Amino acid sequence: MQHKRFAWTCAAAGMLAAMSLLGACDPEDDDKTPDPQADAGTKPDSGTPQDSGTPDAGAPDSGTPDSGTPDSGTPDAGEPPPDAGTPDAGPTVTLPLAVDSHWAASGYMGDGEQGTITYASECATPRPGTGKGTCHKFTYTVGGNNWGGVWWQYPESNWGDLPGFEIPDGASVLSFYAWGAAGGEVVKFLAGLSTKADGFTLDTGDVTLTTTPTEYTIDVSRVRYRKVVGGFGWVAGGKPSPVVFFIDDIQWR
């Protein structure tokens, strides 16, 4: 009897187990909807995504230079042409040529080196001749050398170490006016500093001056001149009283 009850009990248990297994495999019990998730709080704002590093898709530089109009290199027509480097020839020198315009009365000689010759600009009224150049008044007081004089030199104080002033071809005379303060003054007038410096020396010989402005000349037509250091000059011997005289309108012509 006990064995029958035990078998029945085992059969019932098997049936219950089978029914439980069938219930677990029922497709209707398989709910596809997922269980609601717990609220994770406010989801952070993703905002604008950060720059991914991708460069701007604008047109890439092709490397081709700007197609603007290239400079042709042609200088502005409004600007003067560049200096060609040709030196300015300066004003053209023509005859007649005023000695005072180029040579300076700077070469004091004899007693003049000791300061016994003084100079002032004093003109006659009216000026004689064409009145070219400067009016000269010289006062010479005798010194230890017993003679004195003055050279007109180019450049100033040049005793032949430098080239002289170039005189245009065609001059035939060196002319000037001279006169004395009292009359009777004896003066010699010169042209050409030396044969070494100028290639020639010329003079008038001793001239006795009067109080009247008088023209004198030195013939230069027979000399070969070019760059002349001593354009004009004078010398005089010493006298007990000062020698005072005037020179004006000195010119090569």
Secondary structure as a PSIPRED ss2 file (coil, helix, strand):
# PSIPRED VFORMAT (PSIPRED V4.0)

   1 M C   1.000  0.000  0.000
   2 Q H   0.000  1.000  0.000
   3 H H   0.000  1.000  0.000
   4 K H   0.000  1.000  0.000
   5 R H   0.000  1.000  0.000
   6 F H   0.000  1.000  0.000
   7 A H   0.000  1.000  0.000
   8 W H   0.000  1.000  0.000
   9 T H   0.000  1.000  0.000
  10 C H   0.000  1.000  0.000
  11 A H   0.000  1.000  0.000
  12 A H   0.000  1.000  0.000
  13 A H   0.000  1.000  0.000
  14 G H   0.000  1.000  0.000
  15 M H   0.000  1.000  0.000
  16 L H   0.000  1.000  0.000
  17 A H   0.000  1.000  0.000
  18 A H   0.000  1.000  0.000
  19 M H   0.000  1.000  0.000
  20 S H   0.000  1.000  0.000
  21 L H   0.000  1.000  0.000
  22 L H   0.000  1.000  0.000
  23 G H   0.000  1.000  0.000
  24 A H   0.000  1.000  0.000
  25 C C   1.000  0.000  0.000
  26 D C   1.000  0.000  0.000
  27 P H   0.000  1.000  0.000
  28 E H   0.000  1.000  0.000
  29 D H   0.000  1.000  0.000
  30 D C   1.000  0.000  0.000
  31 D C   1.000  0.000  0.000
  32 K C   1.000  0.000  0.000
  33 T C   1.000  0.000  0.000
  34 P C   1.000  0.000  0.000
  35 D C   1.000  0.000  0.000
  36 P C   1.000  0.000  0.000
  37 Q C   1.000  0.000  0.000
  38 A C   1.000  0.000  0.000
  39 D C   1.000  0.000  0.000
  40 A C   1.000  0.000  0.000
  41 G C   1.000  0.000  0.000
  42 T C   1.000  0.000  0.000
  43 K C   1.000  0.000  0.000
  44 P C   1.000  0.000  0.000
  45 D C   1.000  0.000  0.000
  46 S C   1.000  0.000  0.000
  47 G C   1.000  0.000  0.000
  48 T C   1.000  0.000  0.000
  49 P C   1.000  0.000  0.000
  50 Q C   1.000  0.000  0.000
  51 D C   1.000  0.000  0.000
  52 S C   1.000  0.000  0.000
  53 G C   1.000  0.000  0.000
  54 T C   1.000  0.000  0.000
  55 P C   1.000  0.000  0.000
  56 D C   1.000  0.000  0.000
  57 A C   1.000  0.000  0.000
  58 G C   1.000  0.000  0.000
  59 A C   1.000  0.000  0.000
  60 P C   1.000  0.000  0.000
  61 D C   1.000  0.000  0.000
  62 S C   1.000  0.000  0.000
  63 G C   1.000  0.000  0.000
  64 T C   1.000  0.000  0.000
  65 P C   1.000  0.000  0.000
  66 D C   1.000  0.000  0.000
  67 S C   1.000  0.000  0.000
  68 G C   1.000  0.000  0.000
  69 T C   1.000  0.000  0.000
  70 P C   1.000  0.000  0.000
  71 D C   1.000  0.000  0.000
  72 S C   1.000  0.000  0.000
  73 G C   1.000  0.000  0.000
  74 T C   1.000  0.000  0.000
  75 P C   1.000  0.000  0.000
  76 D C   1.000  0.000  0.000
  77 A C   1.000  0.000  0.000
  78 G C   1.000  0.000  0.000
  79 E C   1.000  0.000  0.000
  80 P C   1.000  0.000  0.000
  81 P C   1.000  0.000  0.000
  82 P C   1.000  0.000  0.000
  83 D C   1.000  0.000  0.000
  84 A C   1.000  0.000  0.000
  85 G C   1.000  0.000  0.000
  86 T C   1.000  0.000  0.000
  87 P C   1.000  0.000  0.000
  88 D C   1.000  0.000  0.000
  89 A C   1.000  0.000  0.000
  90 G C   1.000  0.000  0.000
  91 P C   1.000  0.000  0.000
  92 T C   1.000  0.000  0.000
  93 V C   1.000  0.000  0.000
  94 T C   1.000  0.000  0.000
  95 L C   1.000  0.000  0.000
  96 P C   1.000  0.000  0.000
  97 L E   0.000  0.000  1.000
  98 A E   0.000  0.000  1.000
  99 V H   0.000  1.000  0.000
 100 D H   0.000  1.000  0.000
 101 S H   0.000  1.000  0.000
 102 H C   1.000  0.000  0.000
 103 W C   1.000  0.000  0.000
 104 A E   0.000  0.000  1.000
 105 A E   0.000  0.000  1.000
 106 S E   0.000  0.000  1.000
 107 G E   0.000  0.000  1.000
 108 Y E   0.000  0.000  1.000
 109 M E   0.000  0.000  1.000
 110 G E   0.000  0.000  1.000
 111 D H   0.000  1.000  0.000
 112 G H   0.000  1.000  0.000
 113 E H   0.000  1.000  0.000
 114 Q H   0.000  1.000  0.000
 115 G C   1.000  0.000  0.000
 116 T C   1.000  0.000  0.000
 117 I E   0.000  0.000  1.000
 118 T E   0.000  0.000  1.000
 119 Y E   0.000  0.000  1.000
 120 A E   0.000  0.000  1.000
 121 S C   1.000  0.000  0.000
 122 E C   1.000  0.000  0.000
 123 C C   1.000  0.000  0.000
 124 A C   1.000  0.000  0.000
 125 T C   1.000  0.000  0.000
 126 P C   1.000  0.000  0.000
 127 R C   1.000  0.000  0.000
 128 P C   1.000  0.000  0.000
 129 G C   1.000  0.000  0.000
 130 T C   1.000  0.000  0.000
 131 G C   1.000  0.000  0.000
 132 K C   1.000  0.000  0.000
 133 G C   1.000  0.000  0.000
 134 T C   1.000  0.000  0.000
 135 C C   1.000  0.000  0.000
 136 H E   0.000  0.000  1.000
 137 K E   0.000  0.000  1.000
 138 F E   0.000  0.000  1.000
 139 T E   0.000  0.000  1.000
 140 Y E   0.000  0.000  1.000
 141 T C   1.000  0.000  0.000
 142 V C   1.000  0.000  0.000
 143 G C   1.000  0.000  0.000
 144 G C   1.000  0.000  0.000
 145 N C   1.000  0.000  0.000
 146 N C   1.000  0.000  0.000
 147 W E   0.000  0.000  1.000
 148 G E   0.000  0.000  1.000
 149 G E   0.000  0.000  1.000
 150 V E   0.000  0.000  1.000
 151 W E   0.000  0.000  1.000
 152 W E   0.000  0.000  1.000
 153 Q E   0.000  0.000  1.000
 154 Y C   1.000  0.000  0.000
 155 P C   1.000  0.000  0.000
 156 E C   1.000  0.000  0.000
 157 S C   1.000  0.000  0.000
 158 N C   1.000  0.000  0.000
 159 W C   1.000  0.000  0.000
 160 G C   1.000  0.000  0.000
 161 D C   1.000  0.000  0.000
 162 L C   1.000  0.000  0.000
 163 P C   1.000  0.000  0.000
 164 G C   1.000  0.000  0.000
 165 F E   0.000  0.000  1.000
 166 E E   0.000  0.000  1.000
 167 I C   1.000  0.000  0.000
 168 P C   1.000  0.000  0.000
 169 D C   1.000  0.000  0.000
 170 G C   1.000  0.000  0.000
 171 A C   1.000  0.000  0.000
 172 S C   1.000  0.000  0.000
 173 V E   0.000  0.000  1.000
 174 L E   0.000  0.000  1.000
 175 S E   0.000  0.000  1.000
 176 F E   0.000  0.000  1.000
 177 Y E   0.000  0.000  1.000
 178 A E   0.000  0.000  1.000
 179 W E   0.000  0.000  1.000
 180 G E   0.000  0.000  1.000
 181 A C   1.000  0.000  0.000
 182 A C   1.000  0.000  0.000
 183 G C   1.000  0.000  0.000
 184 G C   1.000  0.000  0.000
 185 E C   1.000  0.000  0.000
 186 V E   0.000  0.000  1.000
 187 V E   0.000  0.000  1.000
 188 K E   0.000  0.000  1.000
 189 F E   0.000  0.000  1.000
 190 L E   0.000  0.000  1.000
 191 A E   0.000  0.000  1.000
 192 G C   1.000  0.000  0.000
 193 L C   1.000  0.000  0.000
 194 S C   1.000  0.000  0.000
 195 T C   1.000  0.000  0.000
 196 K C   1.000  0.000  0.000
 197 A C   1.000  0.000  0.000
 198 D C   1.000  0.000  0.000
 199 G C   1.000  0.000  0.000
 200 F C   1.000  0.000  0.000
 201 T C   1.000  0.000  0.000
 202 L E   0.000  0.000  1.000
 203 D E   0.000  0.000  1.000
 204 T E   0.000  0.000  1.000
 205 G E   0.000  0.000  1.000
 206 D E   0.000  0.000  1.000
 207 V E   0.000  0.000  1.000
 208 T E   0.000  0.000  1.000
 209 L C   1.000  0.000  0.000
 210 T C   1.000  0.000  0.000
 211 T C   1.000  0.000  0.000
 212 T C   1.000  0.000  0.000
 213 P C   1.000  0.000  0.000
 214 T E   0.000  0.000  1.000
 215 E E   0.000  0.000  1.000
 216 Y E   0.000  0.000  1.000
 217 T E   0.000  0.000  1.000
 218 I E   0.000  0.000  1.000
 219 D E   0.000  0.000  1.000
 220 V C   1.000  0.000  0.000
 221 S C   1.000  0.000  0.000
 222 R C   1.000  0.000  0.000
 223 V C   1.000  0.000  0.000
 224 R C   1.000  0.000  0.000
 225 Y C   1.000  0.000  0.000
 226 R C   1.000  0.000  0.000
 227 K E   0.000  0.000  1.000
 228 V E   0.000  0.000  1.000
 229 V C   1.000  0.000  0.000
 230 G E   0.000  0.000  1.000
 231 G E   0.000  0.000  1.000
 232 F E   0.000  0.000  1.000
 233 G E   0.000  0.000  1.000
 234 W E   0.000  0.000  1.000
 235 V E   0.000  0.000  1.000
 236 A E   0.000  0.000  1.000
 237 G E   0.000  0.000  1.000
 238 G C   1.000  0.000  0.000
 239 K C   1.000  0.000  0.000
 240 P C   1.000  0.000  0.000
 241 S C   1.000  0.000  0.000
 242 P C   1.000  0.000  0.000
 243 V E   0.000  0.000  1.000
 244 V E   0.000  0.000  1.000
 245 F E   0.000  0.000  1.000
 246 F E   0.000  0.000  1.000
 247 I E   0.000  0.000  1.000
 248 D E   0.000  0.000  1.000
 249 D E   0.000  0.000  1.000
 250 I E   0.000  0.000  1.000
 251 Q E   0.000  0.000  1.000
 252 W E   0.000  0.000  1.000
 253 R C   1.000  0.000  0.000
